[in-house]
Amino acid sequence: MKYAIVVSIFKTEFGPIVFKGNLADNIKLASNLGYDAVEFAVKNPESVDIEALKKILEQYNIPALTFGTGQVFFDQGLSFSDKDKNKRENAVKSVKRIIDLAANFNASIIIGLIRGKVHSIDGNPENAIKKAEEKVSICLKECMDYSEKYGTRFFIEPINRYETNIFNTLSSVSSFFNRFKDIFDLNRIGILADTFHMNIEEPVIEKSIQNHIKMIKHVHFADSNRWAPGYGHTDFERIFKVLKDNNYSGYISFEILPLPDPVAAARDALSYIKNLERKII
């Protein structure tokens, strides 16, 4: 199994990112700790010095795996499901800029909170959510069509009900793919399974993984309290085993709180899971 950790390219108040601040130092630290790749959180892709970033990654022999889009929603308030068409269009424009940046590193795109949330359900939540999903599908298709020249892959992340009311479970994302299968290139889209959100939404995490394993292309590990694995109550042995038994070949990445401090969080996350991997093998 290969492991990655999330690094923010710029300072952000977004919580579950271990490394924020000095980019070169954080990439060096991730490499020295033994990580195989890094995920980047970014909101202003045009401000990124691409050549400088490439040199840093090459220097420490660590690739960029994905680029997240959550800060576009978190810091700019833009989403694919907003009632305001202009805001939806601006969300797509922002994601396209991230796609252009990610293409320089052959990296994938994570679709998390950028999908937004439904604020007014008008007494008919099912209908409101369906309409929101239609908006998301249009925006996502535009992004996928735009990125076809790069071959960019997209990972849709189910997120818990306290943060959004669209796509809370693996099955809801799978149903979304099936509903719009005629407009999506299913070879370039998949599910990002995050154990923190699954701990809230899935009745049995490993069973949900088993049921949707063919569509799971990326995995985030975080414990029940969003600390590093081993600091909470999540049974990672059972989760790791179902991934291994089903020949999951993607990365496991840590999107966790920087607690008790960033270095300890990154070190302990990798150490805990690698020890677990040795035990299971």
N, C-alpha and C positions, 0 to 999 in steps of 0.2 A: 504494500500500500504506500501511496505517496501523500505527503502532508504539506499544507499551505497555511498561511496566516494572513489576516487582513491588516493592511497598512493604509493610512490616510495620506494622500499626497499633500494635502493642505490641512491646517488646523481646523478642527470641527468640534462642535458640541455633541455630535452624534455619539451615543454611548458605547455600544459594543464593538469598539475598535481598540485593539491592544496598543498599537504603535501610532502615535500622532506626533507631529513636530518635525524634527530633523530627518528628512527622507533618507539621505545617504547613511546616516548612523543606524536608522531603523532597518534598512535593507541589509546592512552589514551584520547587525545583530541577529536578524532572522536567519541569515546564512550560517553564522557561527553557531547558532543553537541547533542547527541540523535540519532546517526546513528545506523542502524541495522546490517550493514556489511561493510567490506572494500574490495576494489579491489586493487590488487597489480600489479605494473609495475616492471618488473625485466629483467635483461639482463645476469646476472651471477648466475644462480640458484645453482651452486655447492658451491657458497660462502655463501649461506644462512644457518644459524644455525637453522635447522628445530625444534629441541626441544625447543630452546629458543623462537622462534617465536610462537610455540604452547602455551607456558606458558604465553606469553604476551597477546595473544588473549583470552585465558581462564581467565586471571586475569581481563580483562576488558569486558568479556562476549560478545565478538563480533567475528563473524566468518569471514573467508576469502571466498569471493564469487567467484572471478575470478582472473586469472593471465593473464596479457597482454603480447604480444609478440612484440610490436612495437619498443622497444628499441633494439631488435636484428637487425632490419632494420635501425633504426635511428643512432645507435652508431657503429654497425658493418658492415653495408652495405650489409646484406644478405637478399635474398628474394626468394620466391617460383617461380617467373617468370623470373629470371635472365637467360640470354642466356648461361652463363657459368654453365655447369652441376655441377662442383665442388662446386660452390657457392650455387646452389640449394640444393645439398646434405648437405652442412654445415648448411644451413638454417633449414633443416629438423632435423638434429642432435641437433641444438640449441633448437628447439621447443620440441623435445623429452625430453630434460633435464628439460624444464619448465613443461612438462606434468608429469614427475616423481615427481617434487616438488609439483605441484598442487594436485597430488593424495593424498598426506599426509593430505590435508585439504578438500578433496572431492570437490575441486573447478573446475570451468569450464575454458576453454581457449578461449581467444579472438584472432581472426585472423583479424588484421587491416592492417597496412602498410607492414607487413611481406609478403603480396602477391606481393609487388613490383609494378612496372609500366613498360609500354612499351616505350622504348626510340626510336626505329626505326620502323616506320610504313610502309616504302617503298612504299608510294603512295596508300596503301590499308589498311587503319586503321582497318576495320572490320575483315579482315583476320588475321592481326597481333594480334589483341586482342583475337580472337578465339584461336590462337596458344598459347598465353600467358595463357589463361584460362585452356587449356589442361595441361600445365606445372603445374599450380596451383592445378588442380584436382589430378594429380599424387602425388604431395607432400602432399596435404591434406589427401588423402586416406592413404598414408603411416603413417601419424601421427594418423589418426583415427584407423587404424588397430593396430598400436602399443599400443594405449590407450584403446583398447577394454577390456583388463583385469581389467582396473580401472572403466570402464563405463563413461569415461570423455565426457562431452558435449563441443561442439565447437560453438562459436557465430561469424558469419561473419559480419563485419561492413562495410556498404557502406560508402565511404569516398569521399569528394568533388573533382571535376576535377582539382583543383589547386594543389592537393597533389598526385593524381594518376589518371590514365586513365583506371583502371580496377575496375569494381563494384562501380559505382558512385551513383546508386539509389537502392531502395528496389527491384524494378522490375528486375534489372540486376542480383542481387543475387538470386532472385527467379528463374529466367531463368537458371542460372548456376546450381542450385540444380536440376531443371527439366532435364537439358541436361545430367547431370551425375548421375541421380537418381539410376541407376543400380549399381553404385560402392560405393555410400555413404549409411551409416546407417542413414536414415532420422530421426530416433528417437533421435539421438545424435547430431543433427546439426540444427542451426536456425539462424535467422537474429538478429543482434544488430542494433536497430534503434537509431541513434544519431541526436538530433534536430539541432545541429549546422550544420552538413553536409546536413541534409534534407532541412534546410532553404535556402541553396544554390541550391540544385539539384531538389527538389520536387516541382511541380507547386502548389499543395495544400497538406500541410503536413498531416493534419488529414485524408484526403481522401486516401493518400498513406498508412497510417497506417491501415485504415479500409480495404483496398484491400488486405493487406498482414498480417493481424492480426494473422492468424493461424501459420505463420512461425516466428513471432516476439517472441523471447524468452528472450530478454534483451533490456533495454532502457537506453540511456544516455541523460540526460538533460543538455543543455548549451544554453545560450541565443545567439542572432544573432552575438554578438561581442565576443563570447566564455567566457564572464563573467558569473557569477551566474545568474540564472533566476531572472528576475526583473530589470536587468541592461541594457537590450537591447530592441528589438522590437518584439520578438517572442510571439505569442499568446498561452501561456501555458494553459490557461483555456480550449480552444477548444481541444488541444492535450490531456490534462489530461482526459477530458470528454470522448473522443473516446476510450481511453484505459479502463476507468472505465465501459463504456457502453458495451464494448466487453469482460468484465470479464478478463482483463489482470491480470495474477497472478504472474508475475515475479517482479524483483526489478526495481526501478528507481535509477540510479546511476549518480553522478555528476562528469563529466570529464571537468573541467573548469580551466581557468587561475586563479592563486593565487592573484587576484586583487579585491579590493584595497590593501588587504593583505591576507595571507592565512586564518587566523582565521575568518576575516569578510566574506570572500568568502564562506567558509564552513558553517558558521552560517547563513548567509543571504540566501543561496541556500535552505537549509532545511526549514528555517522559511517561506520563500516565498511560497514554494510548499505545505507545510503543511497547511498554511492559505488558499491556493487555494483548497486543498482537503476538508477542513471543509466547505468551501463555496459551493462546488459542491454537497457534501453529504447533 
